[in-house]
Structure formats: C-alpha cells, structure tokens
C-alpha cells in the first residue's frame, strides 16, 4: 500500500514539474568541439527549448507555422507559390512557341 501512495505522490509531483516547465520554459544549451593540434575539426552548438506552444509564441518563436510538414497553412502557401511559378513558366514556353 505504501508503494502505491509513494507512486501517486511522485506522479503528482511530476505533473506539477511538467506544468511549471511548460508554463515558464526551460533552455538547455551545450557545445561540442573536436580539435586536433588546436585545429577545429567539428564545432556543434546545441540549443534546446522546452515550453508550451503559448509560451513559445509569447517569446516570438513560431517556426512551426512556416514549416510545410507541420502546418497545413504553410503547405497551402507553398503550393500556391509553386502554382504561380508553373503558370509563369508555361506562359514563357508558350511565348517561345508562338
């Protein structure tokens, strides 16, 4: 019985922690550098932001809205742009034929 109570308390604490992290946001940053004889061979900068969508948008982060794989609105915009380019290309080709 005691184990079940401890587990329930841990779940509540985990939920509270997750809610706080998503509400406030958390940034994890790190750099990886590989050098041989003071010559940089590889330099990787890692930045990880964990936050809710609302918090991210409040901070000005909204890259997923322009990604055609994540947003139907962005996909429609991309398709419209491609259609315009194709129409222009067809017009140029038809002009060459005449």
BELWO-V395927 format. One record per residue. N is the residue number from 1. RES is the residue in one letter. SS is DSSP state (@ for helix, = for strand, . for the rest). NEAR is the number of other C-alpha atoms within 10 Angstrom. D_FIRST is the distance of its C-alpha to the first C-alpha in whole Angstrom. Layout:
N RES SS NEAR D_FIRST
N RES SS NEAR D_FIRST
This chain:
1 X . 5 0
2 X @ 7 4
3 X @ 8 5
4 X @ 9 5
5 X @ 10 7
6 X @ 11 9
7 X @ 11 10
8 X @ 12 11
9 X @ 12 13
10 X @ 12 14
11 X @ 12 16
12 X @ 12 17
13 X @ 12 19
14 X @ 12 20
15 X @ 12 21
16 X @ 12 23
17 X @ 12 25
18 X @ 15 26
19 X @ 14 27
20 X @ 14 29
21 X @ 15 30
22 X @ 18 32
23 X @ 16 33
24 X @ 13 35
25 X . 16 35
26 X = 12 35
27 X = 10 38
28 X = 9 38
29 X = 9 41
30 X = 9 42
31 X = 9 46
32 X = 9 47
33 X = 10 50
34 X = 11 52
35 X = 10 55
36 X = 8 58
37 X . 6 60
38 X . 7 60
39 X = 8 60
40 X = 10 57
41 X = 10 56
42 X = 10 53
43 X = 11 52
44 X = 10 49
45 X = 9 47
46 X = 10 44
47 X = 10 42
48 X = 10 39
49 X = 12 38
50 X = 16 35
51 X . 20 35
52 X . 16 35
53 X @ 14 38
54 X @ 13 39
55 X @ 15 39
56 X @ 18 41
57 X @ 12 44
58 X @ 10 44
59 X . 11 45
60 X . 9 47
61 X . 12 46
62 X . 13 46
63 X @ 11 47
64 X @ 12 45
65 X @ 14 48
66 X . 15 51
67 X . 14 49
68 X . 15 50
69 X . 10 47
70 X . 12 45
71 X . 13 47
72 X @ 13 49
73 X @ 13 51
74 X @ 16 52
75 X @ 16 53
76 X @ 12 55
77 X @ 13 57
78 X @ 14 57
79 X @ 13 59
80 X @ 12 61
81 X @ 11 63
82 X @ 12 63
83 X @ 12 65
84 X @ 11 67
85 X @ 12 68
86 X @ 12 69
87 X @ 11 71
88 X @ 12 73
89 X @ 12 73
90 X @ 12 75
91 X @ 12 77
92 X @ 11 78
93 X @ 11 79
94 X @ 10 81
95 X @ 9 83
96 X @ 8 84
97 X @ 7 85
98 X . 5 87
